[in-house]
């Protein structure tokens, strides 16, 4: 059974950093995620989130 048939496919729509930050506790959630990514050695993703946060003046 394919993912589409089972209804378990992921949406191609992404949630933006701005969308997350607009939610209650969103900025703190983003900061935690950056820390988790860095702790796991996934620096490119952490850097991307931080760049978007900087562009939105969230840090």
N, C-alpha and C positions, 0 to 999 in steps of 0.2 A: 504494500500500500504506500503510495507516495505521500509526502508531507501535505500536499494540497488536498488530497482526498481525505486525509485524517483530520484536517482542520488545524494542524499544528504548525503551519508555516508562520514565519515572522513577517511583520509588516515591513515594507521597504521604507517607511517613513521613519525618520530619526527624530529623537527629542533633542532639542538644542540646549546648550548651556544656559541660554537666556530663559528658556522654558523652565528648566530645573530651578534656576535662581529665583524665579518669580514665585515659586511655591514656598509656603512656610517652612523654614529650616533648610531651604534649598542651597543657600551659600555654604552652610555648614556641611551639608551632604556632599557638595562638590569638593570641599576641602578634604573631607574624609576619603573620598574616592581617589583624589590625587595622592594622598598619603598611602593608600592601599596599593595603588599602581606602582608607586616608587618602591615600596617595600617588596613588591614582587619582581622588581627589575624591569618594569614596563614603562620606561622613561618617556618614550615617544608619545604615548597616550597621555601621560601626566602633563607633559609639556604642551600638548595641543589644548587640553582643558585650561591650563594656566594662561595660555595666549588668549583664549576666548574670554576668560575672566578679566584679564588685563584690558582687553578691548572694550569691555562693558564696565570698566572701573569697579570691579567687584572685589578687588584685593587691596 
